[in-house]
Amino acid sequence: MRKSLRVAGLATACTVAGAALYATGAASADQAEARPTAEPHNIGLLVGEIDAYYGAAKDADGVWKSSPDSPYAKDLARIQAKAKKDIKKAAHHTRHGKKPAIVLDVDDTALLSFDYEKSTNYTYNNDSWNAYVKEAKRPAVFGMPQLVKYAKRKGVEVFFLTGLAEPLREGAVTNLARAGYDTALDRTHVFTKDKANPPAYLANCATPAAWNCTTVQFKEGTRKYIESTGYNIVASFGDQTSDLAGGYADKTYKLPNPTYYVG
């Protein structure tokens, strides 16, 4: 399950936190003055800002799309242009004889789930999310299949590292292929979160009896494993800071995503 702090949940959390802070101050009013709590951003205005950022529009089938002329798409293009320059430079300098590689997260790094976010009013539900992933109909994040193609032309290996559960592998792999990722998508190139049979390289936080890996531990440990097989990860791409933390990548690229947060 993807543990996310959605927009609606964020507003609620801020409100609850504010109420709790007020109560604490009121209870100790005889000792100290209550601290003021800033009003959270208005959720109606925030959703409007997100819509404008993505250039949100429904197509003829009622599917929410992002515009290729949107601020979101332009931000992606700037990040990708910088990444391509870095990949080109890194491809010419192997480290300790290792082959250069890049690692991409899947959700909202390789595949765009904006239609799910809009259709659910930015509210995550495990069952609806799993069904959505299994449909394998998500479009590619603007420019990312082209970036993968560019990396491959430079002799750089491509890996996908996702927090999606192992039972969702087929849907993710099918979707990646449909979205234009013309690269190896087998088990040695696509890493999912397999809680039933966690790999040995995650033994410090995961066993078949108990999965205790945080997102950072899972992704850091997997990148470390990839590098141990003879690769040097020259670039890691993700839409969450937790996708990128922990090292084992020469450079990291944070793609924009204002719709949810994964710690």
Salt bridges, closest charged atoms under 4 A:
GLU49 OE2 - HIS41 NE2 3.23
ASP51 OD1 - LYS118 NZ 2.89
ASP59 OD2 - LYS65 NZ 3.91
ASP75 OD1 - ARG78 NH2 2.08
ASP86 OD2 - LYS82 NZ 2.67
ASP86 OD1 - LYS251 NZ 3.39
ASP105 OD1 - LYS219 NZ 2.90
ASP107 OD2 - ARG2 NH1 3.69
ASP107 OD1 - ARG138 NH1 2.97
GLU117 OE2 - ARG2 NH2 3.75
GLU117 OE1 - ARG6 NH1 2.38
GLU157 OE1 - LYS99 NZ 3.12
GLU157 OE2 - HIS189 NE2 2.64
GLU166 OE2 - ARG169 NE 3.02
GLU166 OE2 - ARG187 NH1 2.76
ASP186 OD1 - HIS189 ND1 2.77
ASP243 OD1 - LYS219 NZ 2.77
ASP250 OD1 - ARG95 NH1 3.27
